[in-house]
């Protein structure tokens, strides 16, 4: 786990090294153990190292081929690097180190970039400079676990692990109004967009090739889809296969020359990771986050699970008297980022660092094994749509429109809307932007901007494939925009490498081929994973509702962090820069305090205000 940066500028060779070194300095927390820089005419690569494998200088980066024609900077871990190394040694190649980075250098020389990437199993973002071809390759792993951003303009290209580092190098541009609107909708900037114009996020499973000022991108992997009719496996067979894959995936993530720890909440996914660790006889300590005195606290459940598995557990208590250092959140994420549980991740990462450098998490299980209730609702609506004659679509829409938008019948209304209008209805049900529009909060810089997804046409065809459409929407806007950045940003801010067995390509390929009916077996969310817990750990744990490290900011802003919103009642950057209409914030804040419940949208504004202030500092 490291920080990478680079700059290719054939016309401005003299600025390459100072530019890259500024970006390297901004990545110091991602790689505190060493740093390196290498250059060729018109190109430079920089690296900050967090030593995980082969702690000796032999693992130093940038790593070069013996003839210096190929250079690599790499962030992540190739879990099957020993297997790839053995293949390359059979071809006569000799290795100078015991780390996975060298496999990328020699593997590229032997197989080329496309075959190298297809063979690699792991989480990775890397850049490879081929001097003989004068070509830069940027590559990101299949699921987008590791970040990689770039700016290509005027025949040059710069890249870095974070938007903040790229900005330090001078590649920032102006704030993108569409990205701000995305943030107000979701609490994060989604997809391959960044908060700044001219800066892009490399999509997952993508190879970017830069040569002579031109860019080509190609996708090297796509997630398979289930067969609509019938799964080739029975439910019991699926449970057994998933169990085997989880153990194998966990075993691969134990490759390390530094201490390892794990996260353990009260839920199913982290329980399975810790169960696999105990089955593999891994000797480590688990950590959980506590919110003392709050109904969301799941410390007791985590302790019960740890005792059941025989794993030592440490509880990290989250301060309840203030937001967990908004400045730290800005530093960790470099873009406005309002994920509530990011505070818990930052806090637990700080506690883990003195005792370990690798942290295993349970992220990813809900997304592919279908652990969210909204996915189950989408599937049920889809199945209804498939049985609904087209002639009844209009009458059902009329009936839905007669139902109230609030109260106990709201869910029935939405169900009918999903079953007739598809993804359009699902997107419209989200209350992000409507809050700002209802209070007239949006300023002049956002008046002429709109999100394309808010203008989707109702589609009965979409209703009949709603689960697939919602999964794609969720993956782009939340999985890639919130879940992956949350863990990477928090752990790397405290120089930790996070690894999740559930973010494994083979596990995802297996689960994605299972029919929704099997993944929702007997109406249960992520039924396959729950059944493993039921059989191998404890039926009571298998029945627990999903929680995660919850931080209830809506309640705490009203009850415990009562002064935090005062910043929005003063003269704000939001208003001065035209993102929020002047004088519009008093009413929603006053009403929220009277209700003792602060909408998440006000939390978004608080985060954005602090981020804007930091940009002007």
HUHUCOR-V825672 format. One record per pair of residues at least 4 apart in sequence whose ideal C-beta (glycine too) atoms are under 7 Angstrom apart, sorted by the first residue. I is the first residue (numbers start at 1). J is the second residue. D is the distance in whole Angstrom. If there is no record, write none. Layout:
BEGIN
I&J&D ; I&J&D
END
This chain:
BEGIN
1&50&5 ; 1&52&6 ; 1&75&6 ; 1&76&7 ; 1&492&7 ; 1&497&3 ; 2&30&6 ; 2&31&4 ; 2&47&6 ; 2&48&6 ; 2&49&5 ; 2&50&5 ; 2&74&7 ; 2&75&5 ; 3&27&3 ; 3&30&3 ; 3&31&5 ; 3&48&4 ; 3&75&7 ; 3&161&5 ; 3&165&7 ; 4&47&6 ; 4&73&4 ; 4&74&7 ; 4&75&5 ; 4&125&7 ; 4&127&6 ; 4&160&7 ; 4&161&5 ; 5&20&5 ; 5&23&4 ; 5&24&6 ; 5&27&6 ; 5&46&4 ; 5&159&7 ; 5&160&4 ; 5&165&6 ; 6&20&6 ; 6&44&6 ; 6&45&4 ; 6&46&6 ; 6&73&7 ; 6&127&5 ; 6&158&7 ; 6&159&5 ; 7&16&5 ; 7&19&5 ; 7&20&5 ; 7&44&6 ; 7&158&5 ; 7&169&7 ; 8&42&6 ; 8&43&5 ; 8&136&5 ; 8&156&6 ; 8&157&5 ; 8&210&7 ; 9&13&7 ; 9&15&7 ; 9&16&6 ; 9&42&6 ; 9&156&4 ; 10&42&4 ; 13&41&6 ; 13&42&5 ; 15&19&5 ; 16&20&6 ; 16&39&6 ; 16&44&4 ; 17&21&6 ; 17&37&7 ; 17&39&6 ; 17&44&6 ; 18&22&7 ; 19&23&7 ; 19&169&5 ; 19&170&7 ; 20&24&6 ; 20&37&6 ; 20&44&5 ; 20&46&4 ; 21&25&7 ; 21&37&6 ; 21&46&7 ; 22&26&7 ; 22&168&5 ; 22&169&5 ; 23&27&7 ; 23&46&6 ; 23&160&5 ; 23&165&4 ; 23&166&7 ; 23&168&6 ; 23&169&4 ; 24&35&6 ; 24&46&4 ; 24&48&6 ; 26&164&6 ; 26&165&4 ; 26&168&4 ; 27&31&6 ; 27&48&5 ; 27&160&7 ; 27&161&6 ; 27&162&7 ; 27&165&5 ; 28&32&6 ; 28&48&6 ; 29&492&7 ; 29&493&6 ; 29&495&6 ; 30&48&6 ; 30&50&7 ; 30&161&6 ; 30&492&5 ; 31&35&7 ; 31&47&7 ; 31&48&3 ; 31&49&5 ; 31&50&5 ; 32&50&7 ; 32&495&5 ; 33&49&5 ; 33&50&6 ; 33&51&5 ; 34&49&5 ; 34&60&6 ; 35&47&7 ; 35&48&5 ; 35&49&7 ; 36&47&5 ; 36&60&6 ; 36&61&5 ; 36&62&6 ; 37&44&7 ; 37&46&5 ; 38&45&5 ; 38&62&4 ; 38&64&6 ; 38&71&5 ; 39&43&7 ; 39&44&4 ; 40&129&7 ; 40&131&5 ; 43&129&5 ; 43&136&7 ; 45&62&5 ; 45&71&5 ; 45&73&5 ; 45&127&6 ; 45&129&6 ; 46&73&7 ; 47&61&4 ; 47&62&5 ; 47&73&4 ; 49&60&7 ; 49&61&6 ; 50&495&6 ; 50&497&6 ; 51&55&5 ; 51&59&7 ; 52&77&7 ; 52&256&6 ; 52&257&7 ; 52&258&6 ; 52&357&7 ; 52&358&6 ; 52&497&6 ; 53&59&7 ; 53&98&7 ; 53&99&4 ; 53&100&6 ; 53&255&7 ; 53&256&7 ; 53&257&6 ; 54&58&6 ; 54&59&4 ; 54&97&5 ; 54&98&4 ; 54&99&4 ; 54&257&7 ; 55&59&7 ; 55&257&5 ; 58&96&6 ; 58&97&4 ; 59&97&5 ; 59&99&4 ; 59&101&7 ; 61&73&5 ; 61&74&6 ; 61&101&6 ; 62&71&5 ; 62&72&6 ; 62&73&5 ; 63&72&5 ; 63&101&5 ; 63&102&6 ; 63&105&5 ; 64&68&5 ; 64&70&7 ; 64&71&5 ; 65&69&6 ; 65&70&4 ; 65&105&5 ; 65&109&6 ; 69&130&7 ; 69&131&5 ; 69&132&5 ; 70&105&6 ; 70&108&6 ; 70&109&6 ; 70&128&7 ; 70&130&6 ; 71&129&5 ; 72&101&6 ; 72&104&5 ; 72&105&5 ; 72&126&6 ; 72&128&5 ; 73&126&7 ; 73&127&5 ; 74&101&5 ; 74&104&6 ; 74&124&7 ; 74&126&4 ; 75&124&7 ; 75&125&5 ; 75&126&7 ; 75&146&5 ; 75&161&6 ; 76&122&6 ; 76&123&4 ; 76&124&4 ; 76&125&6 ; 76&141&7 ; 76&146&5 ; 77&100&6 ; 77&122&5 ; 77&123&6 ; 77&499&7 ; 78&100&4 ; 78&103&6 ; 78&120&5 ; 78&121&7 ; 78&122&4 ; 78&124&6 ; 79&121&5 ; 79&122&4 ; 79&252&4 ; 79&253&7 ; 79&255&7 ; 80&84&6 ; 80&121&4 ; 81&85&6 ; 81&100&4 ; 81&103&5 ; 82&86&7 ; 83&87&7 ; 84&88&6 ; 84&103&5 ; 84&107&6 ; 84&119&6 ; 85&89&6 ; 85&95&6 ; 85&103&6 ; 86&90&7 ; 87&91&7 ; 88&93&4 ; 88&106&5 ; 88&107&6 ; 88&110&6 ; 89&93&6 ; 91&110&6 ; 93&106&5 ; 93&110&7 ; 95&102&6 ; 96&102&7 ; 97&102&5 ; 102&106&6 ; 103&107&5 ; 104&108&6 ; 104&116&7 ; 104&126&6 ; 104&128&7 ; 105&109&7 ; 106&110&6 ; 107&111&6 ; 107&116&4 ; 108&112&7 ; 108&113&6 ; 108&116&5 ; 108&128&6 ; 111&115&4 ; 111&116&5 ; 111&119&7 ; 112&116&7 ; 113&117&6 ; 113&128&7 ; 113&137&5 ; 113&207&6 ; 114&118&6 ; 114&207&7 ; 114&220&6 ; 115&119&6 ; 116&120&6 ; 117&139&6 ; 117&207&6 ; 117&220&5 ; 118&220&6 ; 120&124&7 ; 121&505&6 ; 122&141&7 ; 123&141&5 ; 123&145&4 ; 123&146&5 ; 123&503&7 ; 124&139&7 ; 124&141&5 ; 124&146&6 ; 125&140&5 ; 125&141&7 ; 125&146&4 ; 125&147&6 ; 125&148&4 ; 125&161&7 ; 126&139&5 ; 127&136&6 ; 127&137&7 ; 127&138&5 ; 127&159&6 ; 128&137&4 ; 129&136&5 ; 130&135&5 ; 134&211&6 ; 135&209&6 ; 135&210&7 ; 135&211&5 ; 136&157&6 ; 136&210&4 ; 137&207&6 ; 137&208&7 ; 137&209&6 ; 138&148&6 ; 138&150&6 ; 138&159&6 ; 138&202&6 ; 138&208&4 ; 139&207&5 ; 140&144&6 ; 140&146&7 ; 140&148&5 ; 140&202&5 ; 140&203&7 ; 140&204&6 ; 140&206&6 ; 141&145&5 ; 141&146&6 ; 141&204&7 ; 142&204&6 ; 142&205&5 ; 142&221&5 ; 142&505&5 ; 143&204&6 ; 143&503&5 ; 143&508&7 ; 144&204&3 ; 144&480&5 ; 144&484&5 ; 145&484&6 ; 145&503&5 ; 146&488&7 ; 147&161&6 ; 147&162&7 ; 147&485&7 ; 147&488&6 ; 148&159&6 ; 148&161&7 ; 148&202&5 ; 149&159&7 ; 149&160&6 ; 149&162&7 ; 149&163&5 ; 149&166&6 ; 149&194&6 ; 149&199&6 ; 149&200&7 ; 149&201&5 ; 150&157&6 ; 150&158&7 ; 150&159&4 ; 150&200&6 ; 150&202&6 ; 151&158&5 ; 151&166&6 ; 151&171&4 ; 151&198&5 ; 151&199&5 ; 152&157&4 ; 152&215&6 ; 153&198&6 ; 155&213&3 ; 157&210&5 ; 158&166&6 ; 158&169&6 ; 158&171&5 ; 160&165&4 ; 160&166&4 ; 160&169&7 ; 161&165&6 ; 162&166&7 ; 162&334&5 ; 163&167&6 ; 163&194&5 ; 163&195&7 ; 163&196&7 ; 163&199&6 ; 163&334&5 ; 163&335&5 ; 164&168&7 ; 164&334&3 ; 165&169&7 ; 166&171&5 ; 166&172&7 ; 166&199&6 ; 167&171&7 ; 167&172&4 ; 167&196&7 ; 171&199&7 ; 172&196&5 ; 172&199&7 ; 173&196&5 ; 173&197&4 ; 173&198&4 ; 173&199&6 ; 174&196&7 ; 174&197&5 ; 175&180&6 ; 175&195&6 ; 175&196&6 ; 176&180&7 ; 176&195&6 ; 176&196&6 ; 176&197&5 ; 177&181&6 ; 177&445&5 ; 177&446&6 ; 177&449&5 ; 178&182&7 ; 178&449&6 ; 179&183&7 ; 179&189&5 ; 179&193&5 ; 179&194&7 ; 179&195&5 ; 180&184&7 ; 180&446&7 ; 180&579&6 ; 181&185&6 ; 181&446&6 ; 181&449&5 ; 181&451&6 ; 182&186&6 ; 182&189&5 ; 182&190&5 ; 182&193&7 ; 182&451&7 ; 183&187&7 ; 183&188&6 ; 183&189&6 ; 183&336&5 ; 183&604&7 ; 183&608&6 ; 184&432&6 ; 184&433&6 ; 184&436&6 ; 184&604&6 ; 185&432&4 ; 185&433&5 ; 185&451&6 ; 186&190&6 ; 186&432&6 ; 186&477&6 ; 186&478&7 ; 186&481&6 ; 186&482&7 ; 187&338&4 ; 187&339&6 ; 187&482&7 ; 187&600&7 ; 187&604&5 ; 188&337&6 ; 188&338&7 ; 188&339&7 ; 188&481&4 ; 188&482&5 ; 188&485&7 ; 189&193&6 ; 189&194&6 ; 189&195&5 ; 189&335&6 ; 189&481&6 ; 190&476&6 ; 190&477&4 ; 190&481&4 ; 191&476&5 ; 191&477&7 ; 191&480&6 ; 191&481&7 ; 192&200&6 ; 192&201&4 ; 192&203&5 ; 193&201&7 ; 194&199&4 ; 194&200&6 ; 194&201&6 ; 194&335&7 ; 195&335&5 ; 195&336&6 ; 202&206&6 ; 202&208&6 ; 204&480&7 ; 205&219&5 ; 205&220&6 ; 205&221&4 ; 206&217&6 ; 206&219&6 ; 207&217&7 ; 207&218&5 ; 207&220&6 ; 208&215&6 ; 208&217&5 ; 209&216&5 ; 210&215&5 ; 223&508&6 ; 223&512&5 ; 224&509&6 ; 224&512&5 ; 224&513&5 ; 225&512&7 ; 226&512&7 ; 226&513&5 ; 226&514&6 ; 226&515&5 ; 226&516&7 ; 230&515&7 ; 231&514&6 ; 231&515&5 ; 231&518&5 ; 233&237&4 ; 233&238&5 ; 233&241&7 ; 234&238&7 ; 235&239&6 ; 235&518&6 ; 235&521&5 ; 236&240&6 ; 237&241&6 ; 238&242&6 ; 238&514&6 ; 238&518&6 ; 238&528&5 ; 239&243&6 ; 239&528&6 ; 239&531&5 ; 239&532&6 ; 240&244&7 ; 241&245&6 ; 241&510&6 ; 242&246&6 ; 242&510&7 ; 242&528&5 ; 242&532&6 ; 243&247&7 ; 243&532&5 ; 244&248&6 ; 245&249&6 ; 245&506&6 ; 245&507&5 ; 245&510&6 ; 246&250&6 ; 246&272&6 ; 246&276&5 ; 246&501&6 ; 246&507&7 ; 247&251&6 ; 247&276&5 ; 247&279&6 ; 247&280&7 ; 248&252&7 ; 249&253&7 ; 249&501&4 ; 249&504&4 ; 249&507&5 ; 250&254&7 ; 250&273&6 ; 250&276&4 ; 250&277&6 ; 250&280&6 ; 250&501&4 ; 251&280&6 ; 253&360&6 ; 253&499&4 ; 253&501&6 ; 254&260&7 ; 254&280&7 ; 254&282&6 ; 256&260&6 ; 256&358&5 ; 258&357&4 ; 258&358&6 ; 259&355&7 ; 259&356&4 ; 259&357&6 ; 260&284&5 ; 260&356&6 ; 260&358&4 ; 260&360&7 ; 261&284&5 ; 261&285&5 ; 261&286&7 ; 261&287&6 ; 261&352&5 ; 261&355&6 ; 261&356&4 ; 261&359&6 ; 262&273&6 ; 262&274&6 ; 262&277&6 ; 262&284&6 ; 262&286&5 ; 262&359&7 ; 262&360&4 ; 263&270&6 ; 263&286&7 ; 263&287&6 ; 263&348&7 ; 263&359&7 ; 263&361&5 ; 263&362&7 ; 264&270&5 ; 264&274&5 ; 264&286&4 ; 264&287&7 ; 264&288&5 ; 264&302&5 ; 264&305&6 ; 264&306&6 ; 264&313&6 ; 265&270&5 ; 265&288&6 ; 265&298&6 ; 265&302&6 ; 265&547&6 ; 265&548&6 ; 265&549&6 ; 266&298&4 ; 266&301&3 ; 266&302&5 ; 266&305&7 ; 266&544&6 ; 266&547&6 ; 267&271&7 ; 267&544&6 ; 267&546&6 ; 267&547&6 ; 267&548&6 ; 268&272&6 ; 268&526&7 ; 268&529&5 ; 268&530&6 ; 268&533&5 ; 268&542&7 ; 268&544&7 ; 269&273&7 ; 269&362&3 ; 269&365&4 ; 269&366&7 ; 269&502&6 ; 269&529&7 ; 270&274&6 ; 270&362&4 ; 271&275&6 ; 271&305&5 ; 271&533&6 ; 271&537&6 ; 271&541&6 ; 272&276&6 ; 272&362&7 ; 272&529&6 ; 272&532&6 ; 272&533&6 ; 273&277&7 ; 273&360&6 ; 273&362&5 ; 273&501&6 ; 274&278&6 ; 274&286&6 ; 274&309&5 ; 274&311&5 ; 275&279&6 ; 275&309&6 ; 275&536&6 ; 275&537&5 ; 276&280&6 ; 276&501&7 ; 277&282&4 ; 277&284&7 ; 278&309&5 ; 278&310&6 ; 278&311&6 ; 285&312&5 ; 285&314&6 ; 285&355&7 ; 286&306&6 ; 286&311&5 ; 286&312&7 ; 286&313&5 ; 287&314&5 ; 287&316&6 ; 287&348&5 ; 287&351&6 ; 287&352&6 ; 288&299&6 ; 288&302&4 ; 288&313&6 ; 288&315&6 ; 289&316&5 ; 289&318&6 ; 289&344&4 ; 289&347&6 ; 289&348&5 ; 289&549&4 ; 290&297&6 ; 290&299&4 ; 290&315&5 ; 290&316&7 ; 290&317&5 ; 290&318&7 ; 291&296&6 ; 291&297&4 ; 291&318&5 ; 291&320&7 ; 292&297&6 ; 292&317&6 ; 292&320&7 ; 294&552&7 ; 296&550&4 ; 296&552&5 ; 298&302&6 ; 298&547&5 ; 299&303&6 ; 299&315&5 ; 300&304&7 ; 301&305&6 ; 301&544&7 ; 302&306&6 ; 302&313&6 ; 303&307&6 ; 303&313&6 ; 304&308&6 ; 305&309&6 ; 305&541&6 ; 306&311&5 ; 306&313&4 ; 308&537&6 ; 308&538&6 ; 309&537&7 ; 316&347&6 ; 316&348&5 ; 316&351&4 ; 318&324&7 ; 318&343&7 ; 318&344&6 ; 318&347&5 ; 318&551&7 ; 319&324&6 ; 320&556&7 ; 320&560&5 ; 321&560&6 ; 322&561&6 ; 323&343&7 ; 323&561&6 ; 323&564&6 ; 324&328&7 ; 324&343&4 ; 324&346&6 ; 324&347&6 ; 325&329&7 ; 326&330&7 ; 326&610&5 ; 327&331&6 ; 328&332&6 ; 328&346&6 ; 329&333&6 ; 329&337&7 ; 329&342&6 ; 329&346&7 ; 330&610&6 ; 330&611&6 ; 330&614&5 ; 331&493&7 ; 332&346&6 ; 332&489&5 ; 332&490&6 ; 332&493&4 ; 333&337&4 ; 333&485&6 ; 333&489&5 ; 336&607&6 ; 336&608&5 ; 336&611&4 ; 337&342&6 ; 337&485&7 ; 337&607&7 ; 338&603&6 ; 338&604&5 ; 338&607&4 ; 339&482&5 ; 339&486&5 ; 340&551&5 ; 340&553&5 ; 341&345&6 ; 341&486&7 ; 341&548&6 ; 341&549&5 ; 341&550&7 ; 341&551&6 ; 342&346&6 ; 342&486&5 ; 342&490&6 ; 343&347&6 ; 343&551&5 ; 344&348&6 ; 344&549&4 ; 344&551&5 ; 345&349&6 ; 345&486&6 ; 345&487&6 ; 345&490&4 ; 345&549&7 ; 346&350&7 ; 346&490&5 ; 346&493&7 ; 347&351&7 ; 348&352&6 ; 349&353&7 ; 349&490&5 ; 349&491&5 ; 349&493&7 ; 349&494&4 ; 349&496&5 ; 350&494&5 ; 352&356&6 ; 352&359&6 ; 352&496&6 ; 353&494&5 ; 353&495&6 ; 353&496&6 ; 357&496&6 ; 357&497&6 ; 358&497&5 ; 358&499&6 ; 359&491&6 ; 359&496&5 ; 359&497&7 ; 359&498&5 ; 360&499&5 ; 360&500&7 ; 360&501&7 ; 361&487&6 ; 361&498&6 ; 361&500&5 ; 362&500&7 ; 362&502&6 ; 363&483&6 ; 363&487&6 ; 363&500&4 ; 363&502&6 ; 363&503&6 ; 364&368&7 ; 364&500&5 ; 364&502&4 ; 364&503&4 ; 365&369&5 ; 365&371&6 ; 365&502&4 ; 365&526&6 ; 365&529&6 ; 366&371&3 ; 366&372&6 ; 366&526&6 ; 366&546&7 ; 367&479&5 ; 368&508&5 ; 368&511&4 ; 368&512&6 ; 369&511&5 ; 369&519&6 ; 369&526&4 ; 369&528&6 ; 369&529&5 ; 370&375&5 ; 370&516&7 ; 370&519&4 ; 370&520&6 ; 370&525&7 ; 370&526&6 ; 371&525&5 ; 371&526&4 ; 371&546&6 ; 373&377&6 ; 373&525&7 ; 374&378&6 ; 375&379&7 ; 375&467&7 ; 375&470&6 ; 376&380&6 ; 376&520&6 ; 376&525&6 ; 377&381&6 ; 378&382&6 ; 378&418&7 ; 378&426&7 ; 378&466&5 ; 378&467&5 ; 378&470&4 ; 379&383&6 ; 379&467&5 ; 379&516&5 ; 379&520&6 ; 380&384&7 ; 381&385&6 ; 381&415&6 ; 381&418&4 ; 381&419&5 ; 381&463&7 ; 381&466&6 ; 382&386&7 ; 382&463&7 ; 382&464&6 ; 382&465&7 ; 382&466&4 ; 382&467&5 ; 383&387&7 ; 384&388&6 ; 384&419&4 ; 385&419&5 ; 385&460&7 ; 385&463&4 ; 385&464&5 ; 385&466&7 ; 386&464&5 ; 388&392&6 ; 388&393&7 ; 388&396&7 ; 388&419&6 ; 390&460&7 ; 392&396&6 ; 393&397&6 ; 393&420&5 ; 393&460&5 ; 394&398&6 ; 395&399&6 ; 396&400&6 ; 396&416&5 ; 396&419&7 ; 396&420&5 ; 397&401&6 ; 397&420&5 ; 398&402&7 ; 399&416&6 ; 400&413&5 ; 400&416&4 ; 400&417&5 ; 403&409&5 ; 403&412&6 ; 403&413&4 ; 404&409&5 ; 404&410&7 ; 405&410&6 ; 405&413&7 ; 406&410&6 ; 409&413&6 ; 410&414&6 ; 411&415&6 ; 412&416&7 ; 413&417&6 ; 414&418&6 ; 414&429&6 ; 415&419&6 ; 416&420&6 ; 417&421&5 ; 417&425&4 ; 418&425&5 ; 418&426&6 ; 418&463&7 ; 418&466&6 ; 419&463&6 ; 420&460&6 ; 420&463&6 ; 421&425&4 ; 421&458&4 ; 421&459&7 ; 421&463&6 ; 422&458&7 ; 422&459&5 ; 422&460&7 ; 422&462&3 ; 422&463&4 ; 422&466&6 ; 422&469&6 ; 423&427&6 ; 423&456&6 ; 423&462&5 ; 423&466&7 ; 423&469&4 ; 423&470&7 ; 423&473&6 ; 424&428&6 ; 424&456&4 ; 424&457&6 ; 424&458&5 ; 424&459&6 ; 424&462&7 ; 425&429&6 ; 425&458&7 ; 426&470&6 ; 427&453&5 ; 427&454&6 ; 427&456&6 ; 431&435&6 ; 432&601&7 ; 433&437&6 ; 433&454&7 ; 434&438&6 ; 435&439&7 ; 435&599&6 ; 435&601&4 ; 436&441&4 ; 436&442&5 ; 436&601&6 ; 437&442&7 ; 439&584&6 ; 439&587&7 ; 439&588&5 ; 440&581&6 ; 440&584&6 ; 441&580&5 ; 441&581&6 ; 441&584&5 ; 442&446&4 ; 442&447&6 ; 442&581&7 ; 443&575&7 ; 443&578&4 ; 443&579&5 ; 443&580&5 ; 443&581&5 ; 444&578&5 ; 445&578&4 ; 445&579&6 ; 446&579&6 ; 450&454&6 ; 450&455&7 ; 459&463&7 ; 460&464&7 ; 461&465&7 ; 462&466&6 ; 462&469&5 ; 465&469&6 ; 466&470&6 ; 467&471&6 ; 467&516&6 ; 468&472&7 ; 469&473&6 ; 470&474&6 ; 471&475&6 ; 472&476&7 ; 473&477&6 ; 474&478&5 ; 474&479&6 ; 475&479&5 ; 475&480&6 ; 476&480&6 ; 477&481&5 ; 478&482&5 ; 478&483&6 ; 479&483&5 ; 479&484&7 ; 480&484&6 ; 482&486&6 ; 484&488&6 ; 485&489&5 ; 486&490&6 ; 487&491&6 ; 487&498&5 ; 488&492&6 ; 488&498&7 ; 489&493&6 ; 491&496&4 ; 491&497&7 ; 491&498&4 ; 492&496&7 ; 502&507&6 ; 504&508&7 ; 505&509&6 ; 506&510&6 ; 507&511&6 ; 508&512&6 ; 509&513&7 ; 514&518&5 ; 514&519&5 ; 516&520&6 ; 519&526&7 ; 519&527&6 ; 519&528&6 ; 520&524&7 ; 520&527&6 ; 521&527&4 ; 522&527&6 ; 524&530&6 ; 526&530&6 ; 527&531&6 ; 529&533&7 ; 530&534&6 ; 530&542&4 ; 531&535&6 ; 532&536&6 ; 533&537&5 ; 533&541&5 ; 533&542&4 ; 534&539&5 ; 534&542&4 ; 537&541&6 ; 538&542&7 ; 539&543&7 ; 552&556&6 ; 553&557&6 ; 553&603&5 ; 554&597&6 ; 554&598&5 ; 554&599&7 ; 554&600&6 ; 555&559&6 ; 555&597&7 ; 556&560&5 ; 556&561&5 ; 557&561&5 ; 557&564&6 ; 557&565&6 ; 557&598&4 ; 557&603&7 ; 558&592&7 ; 558&593&6 ; 558&596&5 ; 558&597&6 ; 558&598&5 ; 559&596&7 ; 564&606&6 ; 565&589&5 ; 565&598&7 ; 565&602&6 ; 565&606&7 ; 567&606&7 ; 567&609&6 ; 568&572&6 ; 568&585&5 ; 568&589&6 ; 568&605&6 ; 568&606&6 ; 568&609&6 ; 569&585&7 ; 569&586&6 ; 569&589&6 ; 571&575&7 ; 571&576&7 ; 572&576&7 ; 572&580&7 ; 572&609&5 ; 573&577&6 ; 573&609&6 ; 573&612&4 ; 573&613&6 ; 573&616&7 ; 574&579&5 ; 574&580&4 ; 574&605&6 ; 574&608&6 ; 574&609&5 ; 574&612&7 ; 575&580&5 ; 575&582&5 ; 577&612&7 ; 580&584&6 ; 580&585&7 ; 585&589&6 ; 586&590&6 ; 587&591&6 ; 588&592&6 ; 588&602&6 ; 589&593&6 ; 589&602&7 ; 590&594&6 ; 591&595&6 ; 592&597&6 ; 592&598&4 ; 592&599&6 ; 592&602&6 ; 598&602&5 ; 598&603&7 ; 600&604&6 ; 601&605&7 ; 602&606&6 ; 603&607&6 ; 604&608&6 ; 605&609&6 ; 606&610&7 ; 607&611&6 ; 608&612&6 ; 609&613&6 ; 610&614&6 ; 611&615&7 ; 612&616&7 ; 613&617&7
END
